[in-house]
Amino acid sequence: MTNTKYDTIIIGSGIGGLTTAVLLSKIYNQKVLVLEQHFVPGGQTHEFSRVKDGQKFSWDVGVHYVGEMKKGLLPRKIFDYITDNRLEWNKMPHYFEKFVYPDFSFKQPANPKEFQKSLIEQFPTEEKGIKRYFLDIKEVAKWFQTYMMGKVMPSWANSLIGFFRKDNSKLALSTTKEYLDSIIEDEKLKALLTSIWGDYGTPPEKSAFIMHCLVVRSYLYGGYFPVGGASSIAKNMIPIIEKGGGSVKTNINVEKIIIKNNKAIGVKVSYKKESMELFADRIVSDAGAFNTYLKLIPPIVDIPFREEIKNAMSGFSTNTLYLGLKDSPSKLGIKGENHWINTSYDHDKTYEESGKTGDILSAFISFPSMKNPLAKTHTAEIISFSQYDSFSKWKDTKWMKRGDDYLKYKEELSSKLLDFADKYIPGIKELTVYTELSTPLTMEYFTKWEKGSFYGVPVTPERYKHKWISPKTPVKNLYLTGSDAGSLGVVGAMFGGVSSIGAIKGISGFIKVMKMAGR
């Protein structure tokens, strides 16, 4: 690393960091060095494997399904461009989501008109509100385009766009609950429409309606999964970076960003027990706003919103039970759809009580092996929400050395999760031959996200008012990429990578990316 002069150093190999690296390599012929503290590249797009009785089981850790990967759509065009058209996408079954409640269930089809019709058939008295909901989702999503452009365009251009485009900011920045309360009366329908709040980690009472709209819109035509598994994303991007003379290095801990005269000039890193300084013309951080501003930028550098960032974070996280199965879930009637299981219609109460009572209140169950046509063994994942405070007694322990009481707690929690899933999908417990549980402490260790926060900065209305949710920073030649430069999820973080190019190269850079992807 020290023998090569790099144009750009990127901290973190998540989808945002890799997108920025590929675009700088392909379009601007830059040598880019990507530094990853984990021993596997890819961030939340990586996978891990375990061998049990001669069978190798693999699971994704953050990519459970992706929307808008239909050929011709902009997100798909960009993905094709940043992977040299080598990454294939497998479409999930037509009914790709199943929402389960105490006295009814609902299957979401991969067609917006059919989706709307099914809702009206089940809730006929709410027809007017349902139709309004589908119209507003599309209108509010347009607001986000203007919002993102504002992060990379000069202020005069933003004013011009605002003059010609309808301002939906009041609607976009209302909470999801406020919006639904204004158009719908049936509490069960409100619960059903917000069943996927787990996709963005903030319940209806706290979440910005714009985030809800973006997620719902992205899945109107169904869900997709990368052929070969989630790790195929990074595997098809890294060779492009290397072809441009760049490199992706793992097991590298970035200790701080080197700043002189308010200009980022390099990073101080540690590898094994060695420390070294690496220099480049610019630094791009995919470590999130919290880690970048509070941990990587030295305290002596004046950052006026440090306290604001600290107060914005929450301790909301997840527990994930990874299952190795001895046979196909199709024997249980599963076709590859996701299952969202809820014991209550009150998602806000579920959010507040998750992980506090010891009871499992809800779960998301995914079957990655059924989404990946190249999978050789069958797997499943049971994800439940949790609060970091439930694990705080072990926060000062080390990975793999947290003590017998922690292991016992994990065994009990694993058993509860499996029993919970088996109640709604009878037979899944008998099909299971291997289990492994990750907790908020696992998430914190591998991602360095504060308190294992699965989604980083919560998507409340306030998030969209913070100036630091942006690819631009107050430090010259320092930029952000990923979800805190764009939005949540794989596609949102990828667009964070695109927006970082806009911040680095100006609006012409943003336009150039769109043009190249359009080809």
C-alpha positions in Angstrom: 0.0 0.0 0.0 2.8 2.4 0.9 4.6 1.9 -2.4 1.7 3.1 -4.6 0.3 6.6 -5.1 -3.4 6.5 -4.9 -5.8 9.2 -6.2 -8.5 8.4 -3.7 -8.7 6.4 -0.4 -12.1 5.0 0.5 -12.8 3.9 4.1 -15.1 0.9 4.1 -16.1 -1.6 1.3 -19.9 -1.4 1.6 -21.9 -0.9 -1.5 -21.5 2.9 -1.2 -17.7 2.7 -1.0 -17.4 0.2 -3.8 -19.8 2.2 -6.0 -17.7 5.3 -5.6 -14.5 3.4 -6.2 -15.8 1.7 -9.4 -17.1 5.0 -10.8 -13.8 6.8 -10.1 -12.0 3.9 -11.7 -14.2 3.5 -14.8 -15.0 7.1 -15.6 -12.0 9.0 -14.3 -9.3 6.4 -14.6 -8.3 6.8 -10.9 -6.3 4.5 -8.7 -8.5 3.9 -5.7 -7.5 2.2 -2.5 -10.5 0.7 -0.5 -9.8 -0.1 3.2 -12.0 -2.6 5.0 -11.6 -3.4 8.7 -13.5 -6.7 8.4 -11.7 -9.8 7.0 -14.3 -10.0 4.2 -15.1 -7.2 1.8 -18.6 -6.0 0.9 -19.9 -4.5 4.1 -23.5 -5.5 4.6 -23.5 -7.2 1.2 -21.1 -9.9 2.3 -21.9 -13.5 3.2 -20.5 -16.1 5.6 -20.5 -19.9 5.6 -20.4 -22.7 8.1 -19.9 -26.5 7.5 -22.0 -29.0 9.3 -21.8 -32.8 8.7 -20.2 -32.2 5.3 -22.7 -29.6 4.2 -21.7 -26.0 3.6 -24.4 -23.4 4.5 -24.1 -19.8 3.4 -26.1 -16.8 4.5 -26.3 -13.1 3.6 -26.0 -10.7 6.5 -27.8 -7.6 5.1 -29.1 -8.2 1.6 -32.5 -10.0 2.0 -34.0 -8.7 -1.2 -33.7 -5.7 -3.5 -36.2 -3.7 -5.4 -36.2 -2.0 -8.8 -33.9 -4.5 -10.4 -36.1 -4.9 -13.4 -34.3 -4.3 -16.7 -34.6 -0.7 -17.9 -35.1 0.9 -14.5 -32.4 3.4 -13.4 -31.2 1.5 -10.3 -30.7 -1.6 -12.5 -28.9 0.4 -15.2 -26.4 1.7 -12.6 -25.9 -1.7 -11.1 -25.3 -3.1 -14.5 -22.7 -0.4 -15.2 -20.8 -0.8 -11.9 -20.6 -4.6 -12.3 -19.8 -4.6 -16.1 -23.1 -6.4 -16.7 -21.8 -9.5 -14.9 -24.2 -9.5 -12.0 -27.5 -11.3 -12.6 -30.7 -10.9 -10.6 -33.2 -13.6 -9.8 -36.8 -12.4 -9.4 -38.6 -13.7 -6.3 -42.1 -15.3 -6.7 -45.1 -13.2 -7.7 -46.4 -13.2 -4.1 -43.0 -12.2 -2.6 -44.2 -10.9 0.8 -46.5 -12.6 3.3 -47.8 -10.4 6.2 -49.1 -12.4 9.1 -51.3 -10.9 11.9 -53.3 -12.4 14.8 -56.5 -12.8 12.7 -55.6 -12.4 9.1 -52.7 -12.7 6.6 -52.0 -10.9 3.3 -49.8 -11.8 0.3 -48.4 -8.9 -1.6 -48.2 -9.4 -5.4 -45.5 -8.0 -7.6 -47.9 -5.7 -9.4 -49.1 -2.4 -8.1 -52.6 -2.6 -9.7 -53.1 -6.1 -8.3 -51.8 -5.0 -4.9 -54.2 -2.1 -4.8 -57.1 -4.3 -5.9 -56.4 -6.9 -3.2 -56.3 -4.2 -0.5 -59.6 -2.8 -1.6 -61.2 -6.3 -1.7 -60.0 -6.9 1.9 -60.9 -3.4 3.1 -63.7 -2.1 0.9 -64.7 0.8 3.1 -61.2 2.3 2.8 -61.1 2.3 -1.1 -60.8 6.1 -1.3 -57.9 6.2 1.1 -56.1 3.2 -0.5 -56.2 4.9 -4.0 -54.9 8.1 -2.5 -52.1 6.2 -0.8 -50.8 4.8 -4.1 -50.9 8.2 -5.8 -49.1 9.9 -2.9 -46.4 7.3 -2.7 -45.3 8.2 -6.3 -45.6 11.9 -5.7 -43.6 12.0 -2.5 -40.9 9.8 -4.1 -40.3 12.6 -6.7 -39.6 15.0 -3.8 -36.6 12.8 -2.9 -35.1 13.3 -6.3 -35.0 17.0 -5.7 -33.7 16.5 -2.2 -30.8 14.4 -3.5 -30.0 16.8 -6.3 -29.8 19.5 -3.7 -26.9 17.7 -2.1 -24.6 18.1 -5.1 -26.0 21.1 -7.0 -25.2 24.8 -6.4 -27.9 26.7 -4.4 -29.0 28.7 -7.5 -29.8 25.5 -9.4 -31.8 24.2 -6.5 -33.8 27.3 -6.4 -34.5 27.0 -10.1 -35.6 23.3 -9.7 -37.8 24.2 -6.8 -39.5 26.9 -8.8 -40.7 24.5 -11.4 -41.4 21.5 -9.2 -44.3 21.1 -6.7 -43.1 21.3 -3.1 -44.2 18.1 -1.3 -41.8 18.6 1.6 -44.6 19.0 4.2 -46.1 15.7 3.1 -42.7 14.0 2.7 -41.5 15.0 6.1 -44.7 14.1 8.0 -44.5 10.9 10.0 -45.9 7.8 8.4 -48.4 7.5 11.2 -49.5 11.2 10.7 -50.1 10.6 7.0 -52.0 7.3 7.4 -54.1 8.7 10.2 -55.2 11.5 7.8 -56.5 9.2 5.0 -57.4 5.8 6.7 -59.5 4.8 9.7 -59.1 1.0 9.9 -56.2 0.3 12.3 -55.6 -3.2 10.8 -55.2 -1.6 7.3 -52.7 0.9 8.8 -50.8 -1.9 10.3 -50.8 -3.9 7.1 -49.5 -0.9 5.0 -46.6 -0.4 7.4 -45.7 -4.1 7.8 -42.4 -3.4 6.1 -41.2 -0.8 8.6 -38.5 -3.3 9.5 -37.0 -2.6 6.1 -36.0 0.9 7.3 -35.9 0.3 11.1 -38.1 3.1 12.3 -41.8 2.6 13.2 -44.8 4.6 11.9 -44.9 7.1 14.8 -41.2 8.0 14.3 -40.5 7.4 10.6 -40.5 10.0 7.8 -43.2 9.3 5.3 -40.7 9.8 2.5 -38.7 6.8 3.6 -41.8 4.7 3.7 -42.7 5.8 0.2 -39.2 5.0 -1.2 -39.3 1.5 0.2 -42.9 0.7 -0.9 -42.3 2.1 -4.4 -39.1 0.1 -4.8 -41.0 -3.2 -4.3 -44.2 -2.4 -6.3 -42.9 -4.7 -9.0 -41.5 -7.3 -6.7 -38.2 -8.3 -5.1 -35.0 -9.5 -6.6 -31.9 -11.3 -5.2 -28.4 -11.5 -6.7 -27.6 -14.8 -8.4 -24.8 -16.4 -6.6 -25.7 -14.7 -3.3 -25.2 -11.3 -1.9 -21.4 -11.6 -2.0 -21.7 -11.7 -5.8 -22.1 -7.9 -5.7 -18.7 -7.2 -4.3 -17.1 -10.0 -6.3 -18.2 -8.3 -9.6 -17.1 -4.8 -8.5 -13.7 -5.4 -7.0 -12.1 -6.6 -10.3 -13.1 -3.3 -11.9 -11.3 -1.4 -9.2 -8.2 -3.6 -9.6 -8.2 -3.3 -13.3 -7.9 0.5 -12.9 -4.8 0.0 -10.8 -6.6 0.2 -7.5 -7.0 -2.3 -4.6 -9.4 -3.5 -1.9 -7.6 -4.4 1.3 -9.2 -6.2 4.3 -8.2 -6.4 8.0 -7.2 -2.7 7.9 -8.3 -0.6 10.8 -8.5 3.1 9.9 -7.7 5.0 13.2 -8.1 8.5 11.9 -8.3 10.8 8.9 -5.2 13.0 8.6 -6.3 16.6 8.2 -4.0 19.7 7.8 -5.3 23.2 7.3 -8.8 21.8 7.2 -7.9 19.6 4.2 -8.0 15.8 4.3 -4.7 14.4 3.0 -4.6 10.8 4.2 -5.4 8.3 6.8 -3.6 6.6 9.7 -4.2 2.9 9.7 -3.2 -0.2 11.7 -2.6 -3.7 10.2 -2.0 -6.4 12.7 0.3 -4.5 15.1 1.8 -2.1 12.6 0.7 1.5 12.1 1.2 3.5 9.0 0.1 6.6 7.2 -1.3 6.5 3.7 -1.9 9.6 1.5 -4.1 10.5 -1.4 -5.7 13.5 -3.1 -9.0 12.9 -1.5 -10.6 10.7 1.2 -14.1 9.2 1.0 -15.7 7.6 4.0 -18.2 4.8 3.8 -18.1 4.4 7.6 -21.2 6.5 8.2 -21.7 10.0 9.6 -21.3 9.0 13.2 -18.0 7.1 12.8 -16.6 9.7 10.4 -17.3 12.8 12.4 -17.1 11.5 15.9 -14.3 8.9 15.6 -12.2 9.4 12.5 -11.9 13.2 12.4 -9.6 14.4 15.2 -11.4 16.3 18.0 -9.2 19.3 17.3 -11.0 19.8 13.9 -14.0 22.1 14.3 -17.2 20.1 13.4 -20.2 22.2 14.6 -22.7 19.4 14.5 -20.9 16.6 16.4 -23.4 16.7 19.4 -26.3 16.7 16.9 -25.1 13.5 15.3 -24.6 11.9 18.7 -28.1 12.7 19.8 -29.6 11.5 16.5 -28.5 7.9 17.0 -30.6 5.2 18.7 -29.8 1.8 20.1 -32.3 -0.1 17.9 -30.9 -3.2 16.4 -31.6 -6.8 15.5 -31.0 -10.4 16.5 -30.6 -12.8 13.6 -30.9 -16.6 13.9 -29.2 -18.3 10.9 -30.6 -21.7 10.1 -29.0 -24.6 8.2 -31.8 -26.8 6.8 -31.6 -30.5 5.9 -34.1 -30.2 3.1 -35.9 -27.6 0.9 -38.4 -25.2 2.6 -40.6 -26.0 -0.3 -41.7 -29.1 1.7 -43.3 -26.6 4.0 -45.1 -24.8 1.2 -42.5 -22.0 1.0 -41.8 -20.7 -2.5 -39.2 -18.2 -1.5 -41.4 -15.4 -0.2 -40.5 -13.3 2.9 -42.7 -13.8 6.0 -43.4 -10.8 8.3 -45.0 -12.2 11.4 -46.6 -9.8 13.9 -48.4 -10.6 17.2 -49.8 -7.1 17.3 -51.2 -4.4 15.0 -49.3 -1.7 17.0 -45.9 -1.5 15.4 -44.9 1.4 17.6 -45.5 -0.6 20.7 -43.5 -3.5 19.2 -40.6 -1.1 18.5 -40.6 0.1 22.1 -40.9 -3.3 23.7 -38.7 -5.4 21.4 -36.0 -7.1 23.4 -37.2 -5.8 26.8 -39.8 -8.4 27.8 -38.0 -11.5 26.7 -40.9 -12.4 24.4 -40.7 -12.5 20.7 -43.2 -9.9 19.4 -42.5 -10.1 15.7 -40.1 -11.6 13.2 -39.0 -11.4 9.6 -38.2 -14.8 8.1 -36.2 -15.1 4.9 -35.1 -18.0 2.8 -31.9 -17.0 0.9 -31.3 -20.4 -0.6 -34.7 -20.2 -2.4 -33.9 -16.8 -3.9 -30.5 -17.9 -5.2 -30.7 -20.5 -8.0 -27.0 -21.4 -7.5 -27.4 -22.3 -3.8 -26.4 -25.9 -3.1 -27.8 -26.2 0.4 -30.9 -24.7 2.0 -30.9 -22.0 4.6 -33.2 -19.6 6.4 -32.9 -16.5 8.6 -35.2 -15.4 11.5 -34.7 -11.7 12.3 -36.2 -10.0 15.3 -35.8 -6.5 16.6 -33.9 -5.7 19.7 -32.6 -2.9 21.8 -28.9 -2.6 22.5 -29.5 -2.0 26.2 -30.6 -5.6 26.5 -27.0 -6.6 25.8 -25.2 -3.7 27.5 -23.9 -5.9 30.3 -21.6 -7.6 27.8 -20.6 -4.5 25.9 -17.1 -4.4 27.3 -16.4 -8.0 26.4 -14.6 -9.3 23.3 -16.0 -11.2 20.3 -15.9 -14.9 20.9 -15.0 -14.3 24.5 -18.1 -12.8 26.1 -18.6 -15.5 28.8 -20.8 -18.5 29.6 -23.7 -16.3 30.7 -23.8 -14.6 27.2 -23.7 -18.0 25.5 -26.5 -19.3 27.7 -28.6 -16.2 26.9 -28.0 -16.7 23.2 -29.1 -20.4 23.4 -32.3 -19.4 25.2 -33.0 -16.6 22.6 -32.2 -19.0 19.7 -34.7 -21.5 21.1 -37.4 -18.8 21.5 -36.9 -17.6 17.9 -37.1 -21.1 16.5 -40.2 -21.9 18.5 -41.8 -18.7 17.4 -41.1 -19.4 13.7 -42.3 -23.0 14.0 -45.6 -21.8 15.4 -46.3 -19.9 12.1 -44.4 -22.1 9.7 -44.9 -25.6 11.2 -42.1 -28.0 10.4 -39.3 -25.4 10.1 -37.9 -26.5 13.5 -37.7 -30.2 12.5 -36.1 -29.2 9.2 -33.3 -27.3 11.1 -29.9 -29.0 11.6 -27.7 -26.0 12.4 -28.3 -22.6 14.2 -26.1 -19.6 14.9 -27.3 -16.3 16.4 -26.0 -12.8 15.9 -26.9 -10.0 18.3 -26.5 -6.2 18.4 -23.0 -6.8 19.9 -22.1 -8.9 16.8 -23.3 -6.0 14.6 -21.4 -3.5 16.6 -18.1 -5.5 16.4 -18.2 -6.2 12.6 -19.6 -2.9 11.4 -18.4 -0.5 14.2 -21.8 1.1 14.1 -22.7 2.7 17.3 -24.7 0.3 19.6 -25.1 -2.1 16.7 -27.5 0.2 15.0 -28.5 -1.8 11.9 -29.5 1.2 9.9 -27.3 3.9 11.2 -29.0 7.3 11.6 -32.8 6.7 12.1 -35.0 7.8 9.2 -37.1 10.3 11.2 -38.3 13.6 9.6 -35.3 15.3 11.3 -32.8 13.2 9.4 -33.8 15.0 6.1 -33.2 18.4 7.7 -29.6 17.6 8.9 -27.0 19.2 6.7 -24.5 16.5 7.6 -26.6 13.8 5.8 -24.8 14.6 2.6 -21.8 13.5 0.5 -20.2 16.9 1.3 -18.3 17.6 4.5 -16.9 20.8 6.1 -13.4 19.4 5.5 -11.9 20.0 2.1 -11.2 16.9 0.0 -13.2 14.7 2.5 -16.5 13.2 1.3 -19.1 10.7 2.6 -20.6 7.9 0.6 -23.2 5.1 1.3 -26.5 5.5 3.2 -25.6 8.7 5.0 -24.8 10.3 1.6 -27.9 8.8 0.0 -30.6 6.6 1.6 -31.0 3.3 3.3 -30.8 -0.1 1.7 -28.7 -1.5 -1.0 -30.1 0.8 -3.7 -30.1 3.8 -1.4 -26.4 3.3 -0.4 -25.5 2.7 -4.1 -27.1 6.1 -4.9 -25.0 7.5 -2.0 -22.0 6.3 -4.0 -23.3 8.2 -7.1 -24.0 11.3 -5.1 -20.4 11.3 -3.8 -19.2 11.5 -7.4 -21.5 14.5 -7.8 -19.9 16.1 -4.7 -16.4 15.3 -5.9 -16.7 16.2 -9.6 -19.7 18.6 -9.5 -23.0 18.3 -11.2 -21.2 17.3 -14.4 -20.0 14.2 -12.6 -23.5 13.3 -11.6 -24.7 13.8 -15.1 -21.8 11.8 -16.5 -22.7 8.8 -14.3 -26.3 8.9 -15.5 -25.2 9.1 -19.1 -22.7 6.2 -18.8 -25.3 4.1 -17.0 -27.9 5.0 -19.6 -25.8 3.5 -22.3 
